[in-house]
Amino acid sequence: MKNLVCTFAVMSFILLFGCEADFLKSPSKRIVGTWRISEVKLFGFGGDKSSLKFNDGSVNFLEDGSLVYINSDGTEFTGSWQITREQVEDQEKHSLLLTAVDFNGQKVLTQYYHDVTFFSSNHFKADINFATKIYVTHFRK
């Protein structure tokens, strides 16, 4: 019986911490990698999703704070990203700033996400809050 309990404890530890301890990482470490924009939702009145600068395609977040964004048309933008942490009442929130430039087309994209929430190592959402509407962008690996 003692061996069974020890085996169960070891297996639980391996499953919980060995496979993926992603939840222990800071958001600036968790975001590194290539993410596709899987969905953009609009809540509230007015506006539409096409007004967002990053509403389709994929973003490769690099460890050094740089990024490569490729939209659905295949246009490549290079730029930077930054996650900042702030304390709001009793909650810790993270915001995300993306800036990317298409040097060939001379187009600059900048977007500030007010709140970033990680659901797993393969899914996070970023919210943009305006007066009468909220845009929720889902990113997936």
N, C-alpha and C positions, 0 to 999 in steps of 0.2 A: 504494500500500500504506500509505503514511504517513497519507493522508486516511482510510482505512478504520479504522486503529488509533485515530486521534483521534476519529472519529465514534463508535466503539464506547466509548471512554473517556467521552465526554460523555454518551452515552445511559445508560451504567451509572451515572454520577454522578446524573443526573436521576432515574432510577428508584429509586436507593437513598436519596437525600436529598431530592429535590424533591417527590416525591409525598407522602411521609409520614415525617417524622423524629420520630415519636411516641416511639420507643424512647429518644430522647435527653432527653425531658422527665422531670421528677420525677413520682413517683406522685401528688402532690397536684395536679399540672397534668393528668395523664392521666385522672384520674377525673372531671373536670368534664364534665357532660353527663347525658343521661337513659339509664339502664340498666334493663333488665328482669331480674328474677331468673328465669333460664331453667331451673335445675335445682338441687336440694339433695340431696346424697348423705350417707348415714350409714354410717360404718365403725366396727365395734366392737360392744360389748354394751350392751343396755339403751337406753332412751329412744326417742323417735321424732321425726320432722322437724316435727311440728305444735307441738312445744314451743318452737321457735325464734320469735323476735319478728319477724324479716324472712324469711319463707319463701315468699313469692309477691309478685306485683305488680311495681311499678317504682319506681325511686328517681332523682330528679333532683338531682344534686350540683351546687351552684352555687359559683362562684369564691370567694365571700365566706365559705365554710365552712357555709353553711346548706343545707338539703335539703328536698325535698318528696317524701314517700313515699305512694303510693297502692296499697293492698292489692287483692286480687282481688275483694273486695266493693265496691270503689269508695270506701272510706273514705280521706279525705285527712289525712295527718299532716304537720306541719311541725316542723323541728328543726335539728340541726347535725351535722356530721361532722368528724372529725379523723384525719389519717394521721400516725403517728409512726414514726420510724426508729430502729432499735437494731442494735447489732453483737452477733451471737451467734457466738462462736468466730471463724471466718474468713468468715462470711457476714453480709451486711447484710439485715435483715428489716424489713418494714413491717407495722404493725398498724393497724387501722381501728376507730374508735369511732363508732357511730351512736346518736343520741338523737332521738326524734320524739314529738310530742304531738298527739292528737286532742282539741282543745278542746271540741268538741261532745259527744263521748262520754266525755270526761274519762279518757282512756287514755294511758298513757306507755309507749313502747317504747324499750328500750336494749339494744344488742348490742355486744359486744367481739369482734372478729375478730383472732386471734393472728398470722395470717400472710396477707398479700395478695400475689398473684402475677399480673402482667399477661402475657398470652400474645400479645396484639395490641392494636390501637387499638379493637377491638370485643369484647374478651373478657378478663375477669379472674376469678380465683377468690379466695375469702376463706375461711379455715379457722377453726373453733372447736374447741379441744382441751379435752376433759374427761378425767377419769381413765381411763375404759374405752371412750371413743368419740371420734370425730372427725366433725364436720359440715363438709362442703365445699359452699359456696354458689357457683354460677356466675352471673356477671352478663354480659349481652350487650347491645350497642347495637342 
